[in-house]
Amino acid sequence: MTFQKLFDLKFKKGIPTIELEKRFPNRKKEISTLALLELPSNILKKVVTTDKELTRLLELKQNLFRFKYKFPR
């Protein structure tokens, strides 16, 4: 299961985070990252404590959502 497939399951098919964790227990880190991507950017900045991780998540969010989905900024 690639990160892109998990992304499609979460955002295209609308499968909740809990269900993804039940289906793919060995991919919890990637699923947790996807759950963070649902947050608006201003909330994400408050939740993530390290600048490096915040930058990584914001860039990932920008790249994944660029053409497929609309998300709150």
C-alpha positions in Angstrom: 0.0 0.0 0.0 1.6 3.2 -1.1 1.1 6.6 0.5 -0.8 7.8 -2.6 -3.2 4.9 -2.4 -3.9 5.7 1.3 -4.4 9.3 0.3 -7.0 8.3 -2.3 -8.8 6.0 0.1 -8.9 8.8 2.7 -9.9 11.8 0.6 -11.4 10.4 -2.6 -13.4 7.5 -1.1 -13.9 9.2 2.2 -12.8 6.3 4.5 -12.4 7.6 8.1 -9.0 7.5 9.7 -10.1 4.9 12.3 -11.2 2.5 9.5 -7.9 3.0 7.7 -6.0 2.1 10.9 -8.1 -1.1 11.3 -7.5 -2.1 7.7 -3.8 -1.3 7.6 -2.3 -1.5 11.1 1.3 -1.6 9.9 0.9 1.8 8.2 -0.1 3.9 11.3 2.5 6.6 10.7 1.4 7.3 7.2 -2.3 7.3 8.2 -1.5 9.7 11.1 0.2 12.0 8.6 -2.9 11.9 6.4 -5.1 12.8 9.4 -2.9 15.9 10.0 -3.3 16.9 6.4 -7.1 17.3 7.0 -6.4 20.2 9.4 -6.4 23.8 8.1 -2.9 25.2 7.8 -3.4 27.7 10.7 -4.4 24.9 13.1 -1.6 22.7 11.8 0.9 25.4 12.7 -0.4 25.3 16.3 -0.4 21.5 16.6 3.0 20.6 15.1 5.9 21.7 17.3 9.0 21.4 15.1 9.6 23.6 12.1 11.1 20.8 10.0 8.0 18.6 10.5 5.6 21.6 9.8 7.4 22.5 6.6 7.3 18.8 5.5 3.6 18.6 6.2 2.7 21.9 4.5 4.7 20.9 1.4 3.1 17.5 1.3 -0.3 19.0 1.7 0.3 21.5 -1.1 1.6 18.8 -3.5 -1.0 16.2 -2.8 -4.0 18.5 -2.9 -2.8 20.6 -5.8 -4.8 19.0 -8.6 -7.2 16.6 -6.9 -8.9 18.1 -4.0 -9.8 21.4 -2.4 -8.8 21.9 1.2 -9.0 24.7 3.7 -5.9 27.0 3.8 
